[in-house]
């Protein structure tokens, strides 16, 4: 049996026509269609439920409170009955007539079959030059990490044998949108892969999901695969936020110090007050950005965010005290005020990261 997964978000207009086309294409193949919807505001899940009500080979999984293409595909695979699992977009850009070929190829080789835009006979369709260039760059970067090489590792149109999925399931990353790439990174090197050319089509209805955030998540994934085992991505992001916090810290200090003393050197009391206010300004900035980006996978909301902010302040207390002590010590011995502040600001980074990982954003 062929289990086809359709991950959806705001595809209500496309689903009825797409399901009809898929069923026609798979008329001679035992199959099931599993629509995995992330609680779409346009009620894609409701349309899918109406379709599934009268058709035993169509199923719907409505996910509430969780989002993401890769995790949706994995959840669909876990609920599937088939020997071969397939994936395609629900926007009409993938050629459903190739589904039998993808199924037969994955069934025969026991590995992966890929609908490829970049193998001989394939095409990206009507993309503009900028999108094509970005895609080729992303493809080259992705290929460098793959254990099994294909010409289009970024494709969202593919099939995989159940046995191959079960081998790599513990290592798959549910975050992101390029699940095929994750397979190719983690499958055994001897896994067979076959590419079937197709022309990338036009979206039927709705808007593209290719946002700037998706592009950033792709770059984060590449880093995590290449270097994450040595320096965790979360720590790198925390340090980036911390570095930006240093800029906020120094800027706030300069502004407040100028308010107190103008262009003249501040007194020790003025300097101390300026540093204290600058520290808290940077703490607020760091918490907000860390919550939104560094720890987005465990983001705090509502009351939890307020409690988290208090924990963040508490966890940073010793770092802030060290920050102040180092800054004041250096300044009192005649070091330049900016140098004193910068050195002090970097002092508590490791402490703050460790404590906040343990206390504020616990998994």
C-alpha positions as CSV (number, residue, x, y, z in Angstrom):
1,X,0.0,0.0,0.0
2,X,1.1,3.6,-0.7
3,X,0.4,6.1,2.1
4,X,0.5,9.6,0.8
5,X,0.9,12.5,3.3
6,X,-0.4,15.9,2.5
7,X,0.9,18.5,5.1
8,X,-1.4,21.5,5.0
9,X,-1.8,25.0,6.3
10,X,-4.4,27.3,4.8
11,X,-5.0,25.1,1.7
12,X,-8.8,24.9,1.9
13,X,-9.4,26.0,-1.7
14,X,-6.9,23.4,-3.0
15,X,-7.7,20.3,-1.1
16,X,-11.0,19.1,-2.9
17,X,-9.5,19.3,-6.4
18,X,-6.1,17.9,-5.3
19,X,-7.6,14.9,-3.6
20,X,-9.7,14.1,-6.8
21,X,-6.5,14.4,-9.0
22,X,-4.5,12.2,-6.6
23,X,-7.2,9.5,-6.5
24,X,-7.3,9.4,-10.3
25,X,-3.5,9.2,-10.5
26,X,-3.5,6.3,-8.0
27,X,-6.5,4.4,-9.3
28,X,-4.4,1.3,-10.0
29,X,-2.3,1.6,-6.8
30,X,-3.6,0.5,-3.3
31,X,-3.4,3.7,-1.4
32,X,-4.5,6.0,1.4
33,X,-4.3,9.8,1.6
34,X,-3.5,11.3,5.0
35,X,-4.0,15.0,5.3
36,X,-2.1,16.5,8.3
37,X,-3.3,20.0,9.0
38,X,-1.9,22.4,11.5
39,X,-5.3,23.8,12.6
40,X,-5.5,26.2,9.6
41,X,-7.4,29.4,10.2
42,X,-9.2,28.9,6.8
43,X,-10.5,25.5,8.2
44,X,-8.6,23.3,5.8
45,X,-9.1,20.6,8.4
46,X,-12.9,21.0,8.2
47,X,-12.9,20.6,4.4
48,X,-10.7,17.5,4.8
49,X,-13.0,16.0,7.4
50,X,-15.9,16.4,5.0
51,X,-14.0,14.6,2.3
52,X,-12.8,11.9,4.6
53,X,-16.3,11.3,5.9
54,X,-17.4,9.7,2.6
55,X,-14.1,8.2,1.6
56,X,-12.5,5.4,3.5
57,X,-9.1,5.9,1.9
58,X,-8.8,9.6,3.0
59,X,-7.9,10.4,6.6
60,X,-7.3,13.7,8.5
61,X,-5.1,14.6,11.4
62,X,-5.8,18.0,12.9
63,X,-2.9,19.2,15.0
64,X,-3.7,21.9,17.6
65,X,-1.0,23.8,19.3
66,X,1.9,22.6,17.1
67,X,3.2,23.7,13.7
68,X,5.8,22.7,11.2
69,X,6.0,20.8,7.9
70,X,8.6,18.3,9.0
71,X,6.9,17.3,12.2
72,X,3.6,17.1,10.3
73,X,5.1,14.7,7.8
74,X,6.7,12.5,10.5
75,X,3.3,12.4,12.4
76,X,1.6,11.3,9.1
77,X,4.2,8.6,8.5
78,X,3.7,7.3,12.1
79,X,0.0,6.9,11.5
80,X,0.4,5.4,8.0
81,X,-0.4,1.8,7.1
82,X,1.5,1.5,3.8
83,X,4.8,-0.1,2.8
84,X,5.8,3.1,1.1
85,X,5.2,6.6,2.3
86,X,4.9,9.6,0.0
87,X,4.9,13.3,0.5
88,X,3.7,16.1,-1.7
89,X,2.7,19.7,-1.3
90,X,-1.0,20.5,-1.2
91,X,-0.8,23.6,-3.4
92,X,-0.8,21.8,-6.8
93,X,2.9,22.5,-7.6
94,X,3.8,18.8,-7.6
95,X,2.8,16.5,-10.5
96,X,0.4,13.9,-9.1
97,X,0.7,11.9,-12.3
98,X,4.2,10.8,-11.1
99,X,3.0,9.3,-7.8
100,X,2.7,5.7,-9.2
101,X,6.3,6.0,-10.5
102,X,7.6,7.3,-7.1
103,X,5.7,4.5,-5.4
104,X,7.1,1.8,-7.6
105,X,10.7,3.1,-7.4
106,X,10.7,3.3,-3.6
107,X,9.0,-0.2,-3.4
108,X,11.6,-1.7,-5.7
109,X,14.8,-0.2,-4.2
110,X,13.7,-0.3,-0.6
111,X,15.0,3.3,-0.2
112,X,14.0,6.7,-1.5
113,X,12.5,8.0,-4.7
114,X,12.6,11.8,-5.4
115,X,10.6,14.0,-7.7
116,X,13.5,16.1,-9.0
117,X,13.6,19.5,-10.6
118,X,17.4,19.3,-11.3
119,X,17.9,15.9,-12.9
120,X,17.8,15.6,-16.7
121,X,14.2,16.3,-17.9
122,X,13.3,18.2,-14.7
123,X,12.6,21.9,-14.5
124,X,11.8,24.7,-12.0
125,X,9.0,26.0,-14.2
126,X,8.4,29.7,-14.2
127,X,10.7,30.8,-11.4
128,X,12.5,34.1,-11.7
129,X,16.3,34.3,-11.8
130,X,16.6,35.3,-8.1
131,X,14.6,32.4,-6.8
132,X,16.4,30.0,-9.1
133,X,19.8,31.3,-7.9
134,X,18.9,31.1,-4.2
135,X,17.5,27.5,-4.8
136,X,20.7,26.4,-6.5
137,X,22.9,27.8,-3.7
138,X,20.7,26.1,-1.1
139,X,20.9,22.9,-3.0
140,X,24.7,23.0,-3.2
141,X,25.0,23.6,0.5
142,X,22.5,20.8,1.3
143,X,24.3,18.3,-1.0
144,X,27.5,18.8,0.9
145,X,25.9,17.3,4.0
146,X,24.0,14.4,2.5
147,X,25.2,10.8,3.0
148,X,23.1,9.8,-0.1
149,X,23.6,12.1,-3.0
150,X,20.7,13.3,-5.2
151,X,20.5,16.4,-7.5
152,X,17.5,17.8,-5.7
153,X,17.8,17.2,-1.9
154,X,15.5,20.2,-1.3
155,X,12.5,18.6,-3.0
156,X,9.3,18.3,-1.1
157,X,8.0,15.6,-3.5
158,X,9.3,12.1,-2.7
159,X,8.6,8.6,-1.4
160,X,10.4,6.5,1.1
161,X,10.1,2.8,2.0
162,X,8.8,2.1,5.5
163,X,12.0,0.2,6.5
164,X,14.1,3.2,5.6
165,X,11.9,5.5,7.6
166,X,12.1,3.3,10.7
167,X,15.9,3.2,10.5
168,X,16.2,7.0,10.7
169,X,13.2,7.9,12.8
170,X,15.1,8.5,16.0
171,X,17.5,10.9,14.3
172,X,15.0,13.0,12.3
173,X,14.6,16.7,13.2
174,X,10.9,17.7,13.5
175,X,11.8,21.3,13.2
176,X,12.0,22.8,9.7
177,X,10.5,22.3,6.3
178,X,12.9,20.1,4.3
179,X,12.2,16.6,5.5
180,X,13.8,14.9,2.5
181,X,17.1,16.6,3.3
182,X,16.9,15.3,6.8
183,X,16.4,11.8,5.4
184,X,19.4,12.1,3.1
185,X,21.6,13.4,5.9
186,X,20.8,10.5,8.3
187,X,20.1,7.4,6.1
188,X,22.8,4.7,5.8
189,X,25.2,5.4,2.9
190,X,24.1,2.3,1.1
191,X,20.5,3.4,0.9
192,X,19.4,3.5,-2.8
193,X,17.8,6.7,-4.2
194,X,16.2,7.2,-7.6
195,X,15.3,10.6,-9.1
196,X,12.3,11.0,-11.3
197,X,12.2,14.3,-13.3
198,X,9.3,16.7,-13.0
199,X,8.4,20.3,-13.8
200,X,7.6,22.5,-10.8
201,X,4.1,23.9,-11.4
202,X,2.1,26.9,-10.4
203,X,0.3,27.2,-7.1
204,X,-3.4,26.7,-7.6
205,X,-4.7,29.0,-4.8
206,X,-3.4,30.7,-1.7
207,X,0.0,32.1,-0.8
208,X,3.5,30.6,-0.7
209,X,4.9,29.5,2.7
210,X,8.5,30.3,1.7
211,X,9.1,33.1,4.2
212,X,12.3,34.7,5.5
213,X,11.8,32.7,8.7
214,X,11.8,29.5,6.8
215,X,15.1,30.5,5.1
216,X,16.7,31.3,8.4
217,X,15.5,27.9,9.8
218,X,17.2,26.2,6.8
219,X,20.5,27.9,7.6
220,X,20.1,27.0,11.2
221,X,19.6,23.4,10.2
222,X,22.7,23.3,8.1
223,X,24.8,24.7,11.0
224,X,23.2,22.2,13.4
225,X,24.1,19.2,11.1
226,X,27.6,20.4,10.3
227,X,28.8,21.9,13.6
228,X,26.0,21.5,16.2
229,X,27.7,18.4,17.8
230,X,30.7,20.6,18.7
231,X,29.0,23.9,19.6
232,X,25.2,23.7,20.1
233,X,23.2,26.0,17.9
234,X,21.3,27.3,20.9
235,X,24.5,28.5,22.5
236,X,25.6,30.2,19.3
237,X,22.2,32.0,19.1
238,X,22.5,32.9,22.8
239,X,25.9,34.4,22.2
240,X,24.6,36.3,19.1
241,X,21.8,37.8,21.3
242,X,24.3,38.5,24.0
243,X,26.6,40.3,21.6
244,X,23.7,42.4,20.5
245,X,22.9,43.0,24.1
246,X,26.4,44.3,24.6
247,X,25.6,46.9,21.9
248,X,22.3,47.8,23.7
249,X,24.2,47.9,27.0
250,X,26.9,50.2,25.8
251,X,24.4,52.4,23.9
252,X,22.2,52.7,27.0
253,X,25.2,53.5,29.2
254,X,26.5,56.2,26.8
255,X,23.1,57.8,26.7
256,X,22.5,57.8,30.4
257,X,26.1,58.8,31.2
258,X,25.8,61.7,28.8
259,X,22.5,62.7,30.5
260,X,24.2,62.9,33.9
261,X,27.6,64.4,33.0
262,X,27.4,65.6,29.4
263,X,30.8,65.4,27.6
264,X,32.7,65.4,30.9
265,X,33.9,62.3,32.8
266,X,31.1,61.1,35.1
267,X,31.6,60.8,38.8
268,X,31.9,57.4,40.3
269,X,28.3,57.6,41.5
270,X,27.1,58.7,38.1
271,X,29.1,56.0,36.4
272,X,27.7,53.3,38.8
273,X,24.1,54.4,38.2
274,X,24.6,54.5,34.5
275,X,26.0,51.0,34.5
276,X,23.1,49.7,36.6
277,X,20.4,51.1,34.3
278,X,22.3,49.9,31.2
279,X,22.5,46.4,32.7
280,X,18.7,46.2,33.2
281,X,18.0,47.6,29.8
282,X,20.2,44.9,28.2
283,X,18.6,42.2,30.4
284,X,15.1,43.2,29.1
285,X,16.4,43.2,25.5
286,X,18.1,39.9,25.9
287,X,15.1,38.2,27.4
288,X,12.8,39.3,24.7
289,X,15.0,38.2,21.8
290,X,16.1,35.0,23.5
291,X,12.5,34.1,24.1
292,X,11.5,34.9,20.5
293,X,14.5,33.4,18.7
294,X,17.1,31.4,20.8
295,X,14.5,29.4,22.7
296,X,11.7,29.7,20.2
297,X,11.1,25.9,20.5
298,X,10.2,26.4,24.2
299,X,8.9,30.0,23.9
300,X,7.2,31.4,27.0
301,X,3.9,33.1,26.6
302,X,1.4,35.0,28.8
303,X,1.9,34.5,32.5
304,X,4.7,32.0,31.9
305,X,6.6,34.8,30.1
306,X,6.3,37.1,33.1
307,X,7.5,34.3,35.4
308,X,10.3,33.6,32.9
309,X,11.4,37.2,32.9
310,X,11.6,37.2,36.7
311,X,13.6,33.9,36.5
312,X,15.8,35.4,33.8
313,X,16.6,38.4,36.0
314,X,17.3,36.2,38.9
315,X,19.5,33.9,36.9
316,X,21.4,36.9,35.5
317,X,21.8,38.4,39.0
318,X,25.3,37.0,39.6
319,X,26.3,37.8,36.1
320,X,25.1,41.3,36.5
321,X,27.0,41.7,39.8
322,X,30.1,40.4,38.1
323,X,29.4,42.8,35.2
324,X,29.1,45.7,37.6
325,X,32.1,44.7,39.7
326,X,34.4,44.3,36.7
327,X,33.3,47.5,35.1
328,X,33.7,49.5,38.3
329,X,37.0,47.9,39.2
330,X,38.5,48.7,35.8
331,X,37.1,52.3,35.7
332,X,38.4,53.0,39.2
333,X,41.9,52.0,38.1
334,X,41.8,54.5,35.2
335,X,40.7,52.3,32.3
336,X,38.5,53.9,29.6
337,X,34.9,53.9,30.5
338,X,33.8,52.1,27.3
339,X,36.4,49.4,27.7
340,X,35.4,48.9,31.3
341,X,31.8,48.5,30.3
342,X,32.5,46.1,27.4
343,X,34.7,43.8,29.5
344,X,32.1,43.8,32.3
345,X,29.3,43.0,29.9
346,X,31.0,39.9,28.5
347,X,32.0,38.6,32.0
348,X,28.7,36.9,32.8
349,X,27.8,35.3,29.4
350,X,28.7,31.7,30.2
351,X,27.1,31.9,33.6
352,X,23.9,33.5,32.3
353,X,23.6,30.9,29.5
354,X,24.0,27.9,31.8
355,X,21.6,29.2,34.4
356,X,18.9,30.3,32.0
357,X,19.0,27.0,30.1
358,X,18.5,25.3,33.5
359,X,16.0,27.6,35.0
360,X,14.2,29.8,32.6
361,X,13.7,27.8,29.4
362,X,13.8,24.2,30.7
363,X,12.5,21.6,28.2
